[in-house]
Amino acid sequence: MEQPAWSYDPGVPEPSATPAASRTLVIDLEGALLRSELLMEALFSSPGRMLARFGAGGRAGMAALTAILARAEIDYAHLPYDPDVLNRALAARGRGEKIYLVAGRFAEHAAGIAAHLGFDGVVTPADLAAGSLPFDRAEIERIGTRTSNRASLKTWAKALRVYQYAKNTLVFVPVITAHQMNLATLGYALLAFLAFSACASGAYLMNDLLDLAADRQHPAKRHRALAAGDLKISSALSAIPVLWLFAVAASLFISPLFLGVLGAYLATTIAYSLVLKRKMLVDVVTLAGLYSLRIVAGAVGVGVVLSEWLLIFSLFVFTSLALIKRFSELSMREGAGLADPSNRDYRITDLHVIAAMAAASAMNAVTVFSLYVSSSAVTPLYSHPWMLWLMTPLLLYWFGRALMMAHRREMPDDPILYAFRDGPSRTTVAAMICIMLAAI
């Protein structure tokens, strides 16, 4: 039998020294021990394979799906178990008690979990009701299903990645650069921001569902709401269509063209989650395109002409930031002594190449900006265009600082959020905004 995959928490009182070998602890698998739903865990253990097997099953319907899920390969070692329940089980084991799981479905998975945790076996609710048990019914202590397991607002905010909404402020960039800041355009830009935020949150939930197994083996991502079991998989599945319907409704208030851009963003995001993020460098180009698409959506939403200079500059900027993101992820794995990522087509030995590409993209962005300031395109928009040259050293400083922080392993895995949190970065961005306003 495998050794138990859990350990005793010193914060829990020491087990009693009184012998209790005749007592039995029974624990409800779903709702008590497991902070998730076994059906959903089986489905998302390998969703692509599960759906392919279901499709090959013909017209057998739900019975075929249930049989397929019963044979799913679930990683029992990384399931979100309740630590308090595990500690109570360990305390019971220390007193010499037997431990059984109570499971009404997926008996093979329940038996696998019991074996992995070192429990004595599995009984069904029907066995408990009928009294046909392999132990004395009079000596049972049961840990039953909790009456309420609703996720808190904080948990939902974490799962929806509300902190990532900072990226969606890119829809305001065309309004600012075109100098069309009035109530009407700002109102449309705000609506575009809300539409993108809802759409992105739905995509984040879908991505987390597809990446459950990989996230639970990641030192940081295992704390995500779905991976940790703080949010039920079924709740996330219900929230996704609601979020996307809100995004569609908000888009229709803007224009059909904006809805088309948002649809392209969502389709690309889904393709990224399913396939593209596992392709070397394709994921970087896709991320850069998704960031730039927010700027395109902002221009479409408020009805301003998108400058090709802004678009080219954005592509180089976001390519550099996407490469820095990959560099940070790989360097974190190198520092933690982890192997190459299983869900990405990168190796830790690629770090130097990725760093060089990130620096080259950043310098190309600065070059494009310098060419823009030198062009005739700035004359109609700025009365003092020469002042824009002051932004060039600030851009060089910010990109250089971002690259250095990533090299020192002091950069979080998302450099855009880093720009909002890092003091020198905020000061640099504020200085650039002041220079641009002074040049108008």
GUTORTOR-32506 format. One line per field, with one value per residue (C-alpha): residue in three letters; x, y, z. Coordinates in steps of 0.1 Angstrom, whole numbers, always signed. Each point is the difference from the previous one (the first is absolute). Layout:
code = c(ALA ...)
east = c(X ...)
north = c(Y ...)
up = c(Z ...)
% end
This chain:
code = c(MET GLU GLN PRO ALA TRP SER TYR ASP PRO GLY VAL PRO GLU PRO SER ALA THR PRO ALA ALA SER ARG THR LEU VAL ILE ASP LEU GLU GLY ALA LEU LEU ARG SER GLU LEU LEU MET GLU ALA LEU PHE SER SER PRO GLY ARG MET LEU ALA ARG PHE GLY ALA GLY GLY ARG ALA GLY MET ALA ALA LEU THR ALA ILE LEU ALA ARG ALA GLU ILE ASP TYR ALA HIS LEU PRO TYR ASP PRO ASP VAL LEU ASN ARG ALA LEU ALA ALA ARG GLY ARG GLY GLU LYS ILE TYR LEU VAL ALA GLY ARG PHE ALA GLU HIS ALA ALA GLY ILE ALA ALA HIS LEU GLY PHE ASP GLY VAL VAL THR PRO ALA ASP LEU ALA ALA GLY SER LEU PRO PHE ASP ARG ALA GLU ILE GLU ARG ILE GLY THR ARG THR SER ASN ARG ALA SER LEU LYS THR TRP ALA LYS ALA LEU ARG VAL TYR GLN TYR ALA LYS ASN THR LEU VAL PHE VAL PRO VAL ILE THR ALA HIS GLN MET ASN LEU ALA THR LEU GLY TYR ALA LEU LEU ALA PHE LEU ALA PHE SER ALA CYS ALA SER GLY ALA TYR LEU MET ASN ASP LEU LEU ASP LEU ALA ALA ASP ARG GLN HIS PRO ALA LYS ARG HIS ARG ALA LEU ALA ALA GLY ASP LEU LYS ILE SER SER ALA LEU SER ALA ILE PRO VAL LEU TRP LEU PHE ALA VAL ALA ALA SER LEU PHE ILE SER PRO LEU PHE LEU GLY VAL LEU GLY ALA TYR LEU ALA THR THR ILE ALA TYR SER LEU VAL LEU LYS ARG LYS MET LEU VAL ASP VAL VAL THR LEU ALA GLY LEU TYR SER LEU ARG ILE VAL ALA GLY ALA VAL GLY VAL GLY VAL VAL LEU SER GLU TRP LEU LEU ILE PHE SER LEU PHE VAL PHE THR SER LEU ALA LEU ILE LYS ARG PHE SER GLU LEU SER MET ARG GLU GLY ALA GLY LEU ALA ASP PRO SER ASN ARG ASP TYR ARG ILE THR ASP LEU HIS VAL ILE ALA ALA MET ALA ALA ALA SER ALA MET ASN ALA VAL THR VAL PHE SER LEU TYR VAL SER SER SER ALA VAL THR PRO LEU TYR SER HIS PRO TRP MET LEU TRP LEU MET THR PRO LEU LEU LEU TYR TRP PHE GLY ARG ALA LEU MET MET ALA HIS ARG ARG GLU MET PRO ASP ASP PRO ILE LEU TYR ALA PHE ARG ASP GLY PRO SER ARG THR THR VAL ALA ALA MET ILE CYS ILE MET LEU ALA ALA ILE)
east = c(+0 +12 +12 -25 +5 -7 +17 -11 -5 +17 -29 -24 -1 +20 -20 -13 +21 -31 -3 -29 +8 -37 -11 -5 +2 -21 +5 -23 +23 -19 -9 +23 +34 +0 -3 -13 -24 +12 -21 +16 +35 -4 -13 +28 +28 +5 -30 +11 +5 -33 -20 +17 -8 -36 -3 +13 -27 -27 -35 +6 -6 +5 +6 +30 +13 -4 +19 +28 +3 +2 +31 +15 +36 -2 +31 -10 +31 -9 -37 -12 -5 -13 +30 -21 -17 +34 +13 -30 +6 +36 -9 -25 +27 +23 -27 -1 -34 -9 -9 -25 -12 -37 -6 -32 +16 +32 +10 +33 +11 -11 +20 +30 -2 -4 +30 +21 -8 +5 -36 -16 -26 -33 -36 -31 -28 -23 +24 -3 -37 -4 +26 +20 +34 +34 +2 -22 -27 -1 +36 -3 +11 -10 +13 -30 -6 +1 -33 +15 +30 -6 +29 +6 +2 +37 +3 -21 +21 +31 -15 -12 +34 -14 +36 +6 -25 +28 +10 -34 +7 +18 -34 +4 +33 -15 -22 +30 +24 -27 -8 -37 -6 -36 -29 -14 +33 +10 -34 +4 +35 -12 -27 +27 +21 -28 -7 +36 +2 -30 +12 +35 -13 -20 +31 +21 -25 +1 +38 +2 -24 +21 +32 -11 +24 +30 -9 -1 +36 +11 +15 -20 -30 -11 -15 -24 -36 -9 +32 -2 -37 -11 -24 -20 +5 -38 -2 +27 -18 -32 +18 +17 -31 -14 +32 +1 -36 +6 +30 -22 -28 +25 +15 -33 -5 +32 -1 -1 +35 +12 -18 +19 +33 -10 -10 +34 +17 -21 +6 +38 -1 -17 +24 +29 -14 -5 +29 +21 +15 +17 +18 +34 +0 -35 -12 +21 -13 -36 +4 +14 -29 -26 +14 +1 -36 -11 +14 -17 -33 +4 +4 -30 -21 +4 +1 +35 +26 +27 +34 +23 +29 -19 -8 +36 +14 -25 +9 +37 -8 -23 +23 +27 -22 -13 +36 +8 -30 +14 +34 -13 -19 +30 +24 -24 +1 +38 +3 -23 +18 -30 +0 -10 -38 -22 -26 +23 +23 +30 +31 +19 +30 -19 +3 +29 -17 -33 +18 +18 -33 -17 +27 +0 -38 +2 +27 -21 -29 +21 +13 -35 -10 +30 -9 -35 +12 +21 -29 -25 -28 +6 -5 -39 -2 +26 +9 +34 +10 +36 -10 -8 +37 +2 -20 +27 +25 -29 -10 +36 +1 -33 +8 +35 -13 -26 +27 +24 -27 -9 +36 +3 -31 -18 -26 -35 -11 -21 +20 -30 -13 +35 -2 -30 +16 +36 +7 +26 -21 -30 +21 +14 -35 -13 +29 -7 -37 +10 +24 -26 -26 +25 +8 -36)
north = c(+0 +35 +22 +28 +32 +23 +10 +11 +37 +10 +24 -29 -14 -31 -33 -15 -28 -20 -32 +3 -28 -11 +35 +9 +34 +3 +30 +12 +2 +28 +30 -9 -14 +11 +38 -7 -22 -34 +0 +33 -11 -31 +21 +26 -25 +0 +17 -4 -38 -3 +17 -20 -32 +12 +9 -34 -16 +7 +2 -15 +34 +8 -37 +0 +32 -12 -32 +20 +24 -31 -10 +35 +4 +23 +12 -10 +16 +35 +1 +29 -18 +18 +4 +1 -33 -16 +11 -15 -32 -1 +6 -29 -23 +10 -13 -33 +6 -13 +25 -5 +23 +4 +2 -5 +0 -6 -29 -6 +36 +0 -32 +16 +30 -22 -20 +31 +15 -32 -5 -34 +0 +14 -4 +13 +21 -30 -22 +25 +1 -38 -6 -25 +13 -16 +16 +5 +26 +10 +13 +23 +37 +17 +31 +9 +24 +37 +17 +31 +2 +33 +18 +35 +32 +0 -35 +11 +31 -22 -25 +27 +16 +34 +13 -9 +26 +25 -14 +10 +37 -3 +7 +36 +4 +10 +26 +16 -1 +14 +28 -9 +2 +10 -16 -18 -17 -7 -16 -23 -8 -9 -23 -16 -5 -18 -22 -10 -6 -23 -18 -5 -13 -26 -10 -1 -24 -22 +0 -9 -29 -13 +4 -15 -29 +22 +28 -23 -10 +36 +16 +32 -9 -27 +27 +11 -2 -30 -19 +4 -10 +34 +3 -29 -11 +0 +36 +11 -19 +19 +34 -2 +4 +27 +20 -4 +9 +32 +8 -6 +23 +27 -2 +3 +34 +11 -13 -33 +6 +2 -33 -15 +11 -14 -32 -2 +6 -28 -25 +7 -3 -34 -12 +12 -19 -32 -1 +31 +4 -33 +11 +15 +38 -3 +6 +32 +14 -9 +18 +31 -1 -3 +30 +20 -11 +18 +32 -7 -6 +33 +18 -18 +6 +37 +5 +14 -9 -23 +13 -26 +14 -8 -35 -8 +15 -21 -33 +5 +10 -29 -25 +11 -2 -35 -12 +15 -19 -33 +8 +6 -33 -20 +17 -7 -37 +1 +17 -26 -29 -10 -18 +15 +9 -28 +23 +24 -7 +17 -12 +16 +1 +24 +28 +19 -1 +13 +28 +11 +0 +20 +26 +2 +5 +27 +19 -3 +16 +29 +4 +0 +27 +21 -3 +11 +31 +8 -4 +25 -20 +18 +35 +0 -15 +19 +37 -9 -33 +5 -7 -36 -7 +2 -33 -19 -2 -9 -29 -12 +2 -19 -28 -3 -2 -26 -21 +3 -8 -31 -10 +4 -22 +30 +3 -16 -22 +29 +31 +21 -4 +6 +35 +8 -13 +11 +35 +11 -13 +20 +31 -6 -5 +31 +21 -12 +9 +35 +5 -11 +24 +28 -6 +3)
up = c(+0 -8 +28 +9 -20 +29 +32 +35 +7 +33 +5 +5 +36 +5 -3 +32 +14 +8 -22 -24 -25 +0 -12 -36 -17 -32 -22 -28 -31 -17 +21 +29 -11 -36 -6 -34 -20 -10 -32 -11 +10 -22 -29 +2 +8 -38 -16 -36 +4 +19 -27 -27 +17 +5 -37 -10 +22 -25 +14 +33 +16 +37 +9 -23 +15 +35 -9 -16 +30 +23 -19 -1 +12 +30 +18 +36 +14 -10 +6 +23 +33 +30 +24 +31 -9 -8 +34 +17 -19 +10 +36 -2 -16 +29 +24 -18 -17 -34 -27 -28 -28 -8 -38 -19 -35 -19 +24 -18 +4 +37 +6 -17 +22 +31 -10 -7 +34 +19 +10 +6 -27 -14 +9 -17 +15 -6 +21 +29 -2 -2 +27 -22 +10 +5 +35 +31 -7 +37 -1 -30 -1 -32 -17 -22 -29 +9 -3 -18 -22 -19 -13 +15 -20 +5 -15 -30 -5 +1 -25 -24 +2 +8 +5 -37 -11 +0 -34 -14 +6 -33 -16 +12 -19 -34 +17 +17 -29 -24 +25 +0 +37 +5 +19 -30 -10 +35 +6 -30 +11 +35 -15 -21 +31 +18 -30 -3 +38 +0 -31 +14 +33 -17 -20 +32 +16 -31 -1 +37 -6 -29 +20 +33 +0 -10 +24 +30 -6 -4 +32 -5 -22 +24 +22 -27 +11 -22 +5 +37 +2 +13 -29 -13 -36 -6 +12 -24 -29 +9 +1 -33 -23 +23 -3 -38 -4 +19 -22 -31 +14 +8 -35 -17 +18 -17 -36 -20 -11 +36 +7 -30 +15 +34 -17 -17 +34 +17 -29 +2 +37 -2 -27 +23 +30 -20 -24 -7 +35 -4 -32 +3 -8 -15 +35 +3 -34 +10 +34 -17 -25 +28 +18 -33 -7 +31 -15 -33 +19 +18 -33 -15 +31 +1 -38 -4 -27 +13 -7 -17 +20 +32 -12 -10 +32 +20 -17 +8 +36 +7 -17 +23 +31 -11 -3 +34 +14 -14 +13 +35 +0 -12 +24 +29 -9 -3 +34 +16 -16 -20 -33 -34 +0 -13 -14 -19 -29 +17 +18 +28 -22 -23 +26 -17 -34 +14 +19 -32 -20 +28 +0 -38 -1 +26 -19 -32 +18 +11 -36 -14 +25 -10 -36 +8 +18 -30 -25 -12 +17 +33 -13 -2 +36 +20 +2 +16 -16 +9 +37 -10 -3 +38 +1 -19 +30 +23 -23 -1 +38 +5 -24 +13 +36 -9 -17 +30 +25 -19 -2 +38 +5 +16 -27 +5 -29 -15 -8 -8 +35 +12 -16 +21 +33 -4 +14 -25 -29 +12 +3 -35 -16 +18 -13 -36 +3 +13 -29 -25 +15 +0 -37 -11)
% end
